[in-house]
């Protein structure tokens, strides 16, 4: 069974540009989570989507946004990129809302902002 | 903030058991303890989770104290590939949603 996949593996952008990161959850999973791991800051929760809706977001500015498609894949968009947005962006998926669903992570997208 | 306390780093000899402690003294009755590990610059890997009873799977064992204020992750026969940062996480629920709150974890180094 395929795990969570993310694309691209690496992404290089310049300040002010927009970045789009993609995530495909494990088959059968309807929840997708996004986390940011900046150097020295640990993993920070960004967004949670379930059944196509945003269910919760972390303490990040509105220029971090995303969506979930009918096939449960997800996009994370970061507008007006800043240098401090350079980080590893991780996507996780789980079976769905509530319960004790285990989150399984993808390999991440390394975003570098120059 | 993370609700767990872990040692910053630990060392273990290859082939020996690695015992990673975690304190979660403020854990609520319906909160689970989860363990993940992250090998350098890769996505975190789920290891195991538990509520009250001890748990074992093909990767590790989880021992939770009776008062649930602490737990220990046991890797029975550590290998060099077990070198990673290990995160102990108490499952957080907020307003009907859920998220994982990662602390700094324990950097485990398995030595030959």
Interface residues (C-beta under 8 A of the other chain):
Chain A: X4 X33 X35 X42 X43 X44 X45 X48 X55 X56 X58 X88 X90 X92 X98 X100 X101 X102 X103 X104 X105 X106 X107 X108 X110
Chain B: X32 X34 X36 X41 X42 X43 X44 X45 X46 X49 X91 X94 X95 X96 X97 X98 X99 X100 X101 X102 X103 X104
